[in-house]
Amino acid sequence: MPTRNQIQDVLERTRSYLVDSLLPFWMEKSPDPEYGGFLSYFDRNGKATGETTKPFLMQIRMLFAMSASHRAGYGKGRCAELARDAADFIINRYWDPENEGWYWIADRQGNPTYKDKVGYGHCFGIYAFSEYFLATGDPRGREYAEKTYTAVCKHMADTRHGGFLELMYPDWQPARPGLYGGDRKSLDVHMHMLEALTTFYEMSRHPTHRRRLLEIIDLILTRMLRPDGTGYIQFTMDFQPLPAILFAVSWGRDAKPADGIARPINMTSPGHNVEFAWLLLHAADILGIPRREYAELVRKIMDHCIRIGIDQEYGGVYADTPADAPATQYEKQFWQQAEVLIGMLDAYAMFGEEKYWDAFRNVHDFVFTKMINWKAGGEWFERLDREGRPIDDALGHAWKICYHTVRSMIETVRRLERLL
């Protein structure tokens, strides 16, 4: 078991990195003083690439990151200022006054260039504006969290099969099937809806919002997971698992599936599963449900990640693995590392077993020695090979900003402080 001094050492290293390197990277480089909002395209040297497109997802995640940082006590007020700037830009440029909801992509000035409605982004509309209100008290946070929630319930909710539609045209009609995604649902969007509704309910404390959060938890637990706790990736509208495909909507820098068409149906993401587990525990806390209600599932997910997802030789967690067999692909993407840090600390606190601390230290060491680009200011590389060499060395792009990295460091510090 770790000693108090060992925990203290990791805590101090993590907190110092967050305060002195990671947050300053984004607070100094990302704001766009000319047009408002944020720029997010940075190369391996931390230099702006010249790409100035502003996807809604990047702007809304910056709103969340700055709000969460301020709420956690970081930034000396600057994070709150940047969050207010983000709220101004998003509200003024991305809200669709005719159809409700958020446009998906704008140019640097904030002129919409792609007006389709993307469910993934609307999850973050609820999440970020709720966090913004809790962090700053700005009434626009509550207003636009509620407006987004109303649009989601009105236009995205699937009243026949449950859950939510995900890819839609500007008027909220479902997109075409297949490549365009109008006939598919995903664990990803529903997990992020759980995340969003948790903070939304934390803000509102309204019984209706509590019921909606409980509904999404039940849907995921009963329809979207395998018996071993791992998640399927995509589904039919009535939640029959499907081999996962990439959609025509531009998501940024996602790696293409190995066969160019679809991933095998037995593929899962250990890091995504662990992210779901800790978000579920956090939702339980906000709902006032004892964490032990979900202990069996959490243990299954964490143990699967340790057994199949974590690289015991080189460190870190694989991006994707079979649900029921050893890994065959060895790439390591930044965001899975970020989420596993949080989840393994939750598991260690719940069960008190050293294997969870060891898994946390494995990934933490990999991140701090391989994933973080110290020479360029401290943001993480997009994707590494098994031994930790960059494959995709971008520090920022269409959706890779500091949502995963900053949140991970905030939550890791918080959990290490609790352990002490």
N, C-alpha and C positions, 0 to 999 in steps of 0.2 A: 504494500500500500504506500502511496506517496506520503512523505512527511509534510509537515506544515511549511517547512522551509522550501521544499520542492514546489509546492503549490504557489507559495509567495513569489518564487523566482519566475515561474511561468506567467503569473498575473502581472508582475511588474514589467516583464518583457513585452507582453501583449498590450498593456495599457500605454506604455511609452511609444510603441509603434503606432497605435491608433492616433494618439494625440500629436506626436511629433512628425509623423511621416504620411500616413494614409489620408487623414482628414485634410491636412494642408495641401496635398496633391490636388484634390478635387475642389477645395475652397478657392485655391489660387488660379488653377488652370481652366476650370470649366465655365465659369460665368461669362456670358456674352455681353459686354458693356455697351455694345453698339445697338443691338436689337432686342436684348432681353432674353430670358431663358438661359439655356446651357448648351455648350458645344461638348461633344463627347468622343470625337475621333482622334485618338492619340496612338502614335507608333511605339515601338519598343524603347525608344529613347525619351518617351514622355513628351514628344513634340506633336503639335497639331498637324494633322495630315492634309488639311485644306478642304476636307469634306465637311459641309456645313448643314446637311439635311438634319431636321429635328423631328424624329419620330416621337409620337405621343408617349410611347412607353419609356423612352429615355427621360423625357421631361418629368413625367409623373413619378418615376423612380427616384429622380433627384429630389423632388419635393418630399418624398418619403424619407430619404436618407438624411437630408438636412433637418427635417422635423424630428426624426428619431434621435439624431445626435443632440439636438438642443434639449429635447425632453430628458435625455439621459445625463445632461449636465456638461456637455462638451461644446467647444467653439466660442465660449465667452461672449455669447450674443450674436456672433457673426453667422452662425448656422440659422438662427431665427430670421435674420435679415435675408439670407439667401432663400430660405423657405418662402418668405413673403414675396420675394421677386419671382420665384417659380410659380406661386399661386397666381400672381398677376398675369404672367405670360400665358399660363395654361388656360385660365378662365377667359381671357380676352381673345385667344387665338384658336382654341381647339373645340370649344363647345358648339354644337350644331343647334342653332336656335329654331330651325325648322322641324327637324326630326327628333331632337333630343340626343343626348349621348355625345361621345367624343370622336372627332376625326382621328385618323390613324397616323398620318404623316403630313408634315408641313416643311416649307423651306426655311432658310435661316431667318427671314423676316417674320415667319409665322403664318404665311399664306398656305392654306391647305392644298396639298397636292394629291392626296389619296384619302377619300372620304368614307370608305367602307367602315363598317362597325366591327370591331374585333373584341370578342368577349374577354380575352386575356387582358386587354388594356382596361376594360371597364372594371374588372376585379381591382386593379390598382387604383382606379379612380376612387372607389370606395375606401380602400385601404389607406392611401396617401392623404386624402383630405380628412379622414377621421384622425389619423396620426397628427396631422397639422393642427387641427383644432385642439387636441389634447396637449400638444406641445406649446401652442402660442395663445390659445383662447380666441383667435381671430374667428368671428362668426361665419365668415365665408367658408371656413373648413367644414363646419356642420352643414351649411347650406348646400355645398356642392357634393359632400358625401351623401346627403339625403337625395339630391337630385339624381345623382348617378344610381343610387339604389332604386329609386322609383323607375328610372328608365330600364334598369336590368329586370325588375319584376314585371314591367309592362311588356317588354319586347324580347327578352332573352329566355325567360322562364318557359320550360317545356311542360305544359299542363297535361300532356298525354302520358309521357314516360318519366317525368321528373327530371331534375337537373336543369341544365342551361344549354341553349344553342350557343355556338361559338364563333362562327364566321358568317357575316351578313353584309348585305349591300347597304348603301347609305340610308335607305328607308327601312332598314331592319328586316327585310325579307331575306330568308336563308340563301346563302351563296349556292352555286351549282355543286353537284355531288362530286365525289372523287377528289381529284387534285385540288379543287377549290374548297373542299372541307365542309360543304353545307350539309352533308349527311353523316358527320362524325362528331363524337364527343371525346374528351380526353380527361385523364386523371389530372393532368397539369392544371387545366382551367378550374376544375372543381376543387382541387387543393388550394389554389390561390383564392377561390371564392371563400373557402373556409377561413383562410388567413384574413381576408378582408372583413368578413362578417364578424370575426372575433373582435377586431379593433372597433368596428362599427358599433357592436353591442356594448363594448367597454365605454364608448362615448355616449350612447343614447340610453342604455339600460331600459329599453322598451321591450315589453313582453313579446311583441310580434317579431322583433329582431332576434330575440332569444330563440324563439321557435324555428325561425329560418336557419339559424346556425345549427341547431340540433338536427334539423332535417338534412342539411348537407353532410354533417358528420355521419348520420345513419346511412345515407346514400353511399358514401365512399366505403364505409365499413362492410356493407352488405352486397354491393354491386361491383366494386372496382378493384378489390384485392383478391389475391390467391389465398388458399388456406394457410400458406406459410407467412402471410403478412406482406409479401411483395406486391407491388402494383402492376397491373396491366397498363399499357400506355394509351391506346385508343380503343374506341368502341363504336358499335352501331348506335342509332338513336335510342334503342331499348336496352343498351348496355351489354351487348354481346361483344366479347373481346375481338379485336381485329389486329392484323399486322400493321405496325405504325408506318405511316408515310409522311413525307414532307409536303407542305401545302404551297400553293402558288403565292400566297401572301409572303411578303419579304420579312423574314425574322432577323436578318442580319448575317451573322457569321456561323450559323450552325453547320456542323460537319455533315456531309452527305452520308446516307446509309451505305453500308458496304456493297450491296448489290445494286445500288442506284435507284431502287424502287421502294423497298420496304424492309423493315427489320423483322426478324423472325418473331413470332407471337410469344415465344418464351423469354424474350429479352426484357430486362428491367434495368432500372437505374438505382443502385444501392444508395447513392447520395440523395436522390429524390425521395426514396422511401424513408430515409432517416429524417429528411426535412419534414415530410408529412408527420412523422412520429412526434417530433418536438413541437410542431405547430398544433397537433392534437392535444398534447399535454398543456400547452399554453391556453388553448381554448377551454380545456377543463378548468384551469385556474380561474379564468374570467367568468365562466359559468357557475363556479362554486361546486364543481363535481370533483370528488377525490381522485387524485391521479391513479390510485390503485385500481380504479375501474378499467383502466386501459393497460395495466401492467403486463398482462400476458401478451398482448399484441405488440407492445413496445419492445419487449424482450425478443420476440420473434424477429422483428425488423432489425434490431441492433445486432443480434447474433448472426443473422444472414449477412449483414454488411461486413462483419468481422471475418466470417468464414469465406466469403466469395469476393467481396468488394475491396477489402483493404489489402494492399500489397505488402506482405510481411518482409520481403527482401529489399525493395527500394523505397518503400514508404508511400503514403498517399492512398487515395481511393480511385478505382477505375471509373470511367464515365458510364459505361454500360457493361452488363454481364448477363449471361443466362440466369434465369431464376433458379435453375436446378442443377447447375454444373459449374465447374471452374471457369474463370474468365478466359476468353479467347481473343479479346481486344484489350490493349493495354494503355490506351491514351488516358490522360488525366486532365480533366477540365477544371477551371478555377472554382466554379460555383459549387460543385459537389464537395470539394474540400471544405469550403466555407460552412456548409450546412452540417457536415459530419462533425465538425468541431463542437457545434452547439449540442447536437443530439447525443454524442457520446458522454458529454458532461452531465446531461440530464439522466442518462442511463446509469452513470456512476453514482449520482446522487440518489437515485431511486433504489438501486440494488446493492450498492456498496461492494461491487465485485471488481477486482483489480483489472480484469480483462478490458473493461470499458475505459478505465484510465489509461491503460496501455494503448488502446486504439486511439484515444484522443491525442496522446503524446506522439504516436506514430504520424498522424496527419499533421499535427501542429509543427513537428520538426520538418516534415516535408515542405509545408507551406513556407516556413521561415528560412529554409536553406535553398529551396528550388523554385517555388511558385512566385514569391515576391521579387520584383525587379528593384533591388535596392539602389542600383546605380541611377535609375531614372525617377527616383522620388518615392517609390514604395507601393505603387499599384501592382496588381498581380498579372502575370501573363495569362492569356486566354486559354492555351492548351499546351500540355507537355507530353513527351513520350514517356515510356515507363521509367527510364532512368532520370528523368527530370530535365531533358533538353527541350527547348521551345520548338513546337510545331507551328503554332499560330501565336506570334509574339505581340499581337496588338494589346495595348493597355486599355483602350476604350474604343467602342464602336456603336452601332445602332442601338444595341440594348445592353452592352457591357459598360455600365458605369459603376457606381459604388454601392448599389443596393445590396448585393450579396456580401461584398467584402466588409463594408462599414458595419452593416447589421451583424455580421458574424463576430467582429471584434467587440462590438458593444455587448452582445449577448454572452460571448465568452468571458469577458471581464466580469459581467454581472454574476455568472455562475461560479467563477473562481472565487469571487468575494464571498459568495454564500458558503462555499466549501470551507473557507477560513473561519 
